[in-house]
Amino acid sequence: MAASWSTSRTLGAREKPFSWQIDSRGNIFIKRKFRRALFPRIDKISCSHLEKLHEFMRDMENGKTWQMMRRNCIWGLKRKG
């Protein structure tokens, strides 16, 4: 990861600073420092996770996910496990 870290702040009343960067493969890395931790935590959000999120949001816009959730609640089709 040769790219430099960018700094942003979280949304909300108690905004906190965090750093992030995107590597050459399109993965996102988020670096956060917690109060009692010795070292910052770095989380990776992979391209495959981003693609799944994009598909979910697209389905939400098309109403597919809401229709399926409503059908599952009405007919009790929620999968176990």
C-alpha positions in Angstrom: 0.0 0.0 0.0 2.0 2.9 -1.3 -0.9 5.4 -1.2 -1.0 7.9 1.5 -3.8 8.0 4.1 -6.6 10.5 3.8 -8.2 11.9 7.0 -12.0 12.3 7.5 -14.5 12.6 10.4 -17.4 10.4 11.2 -21.0 11.7 10.9 -23.1 12.5 13.9 -23.1 14.4 17.1 -19.8 12.8 18.4 -17.7 12.9 15.3 -14.4 11.1 15.4 -11.4 11.3 13.1 -10.4 8.3 11.0 -8.0 7.7 8.1 -8.7 5.8 4.9 -7.1 4.8 1.7 -7.9 2.8 -1.5 -5.3 0.5 -2.9 -4.6 -0.3 -6.6 -7.1 -3.2 -6.5 -10.0 -1.0 -5.3 -10.0 -2.3 -1.7 -10.8 0.3 1.0 -8.8 0.4 4.2 -10.1 2.3 7.2 -7.8 3.1 10.2 -9.3 4.0 13.5 -7.7 4.7 16.9 -9.7 3.6 19.9 -9.3 5.1 23.4 -7.8 2.2 25.2 -6.0 0.4 22.3 -2.3 0.6 22.0 -2.3 0.5 18.2 -4.8 1.7 15.6 -7.2 -0.8 14.0 -7.2 -1.2 10.3 -10.2 -2.8 8.6 -10.2 -3.9 5.0 -13.3 -3.6 2.8 -12.7 -5.8 -0.2 -14.0 -5.2 -3.7 -16.2 -8.3 -3.4 -17.9 -6.8 -0.3 -18.3 -3.5 -2.1 -19.9 -5.4 -5.1 -22.3 -7.2 -2.7 -23.3 -3.9 -1.1 -23.8 -2.3 -4.6 -26.1 -5.2 -5.6 -28.1 -4.9 -2.4 -28.5 -1.2 -2.9 -29.5 -1.7 -6.5 -32.1 -4.3 -5.5 -33.4 -1.9 -2.8 -34.0 0.7 -5.5 -35.8 -1.7 -7.7 -38.0 -2.9 -4.8 -36.8 -6.6 -5.1 -35.4 -6.8 -1.6 -38.4 -5.2 0.1 -40.8 -7.4 -1.8 -38.8 -10.5 -0.8 -38.6 -9.4 2.8 -42.3 -8.6 2.9 -43.2 -12.0 1.3 -41.0 -13.8 3.8 -42.6 -12.1 6.8 -46.1 -12.7 5.6 -45.6 -16.4 4.7 -43.0 -17.1 7.5 -40.4 -18.1 4.9 -37.5 -16.8 6.8 -34.6 -19.3 6.6 -33.2 -20.6 9.8 -29.5 -20.4 10.6 
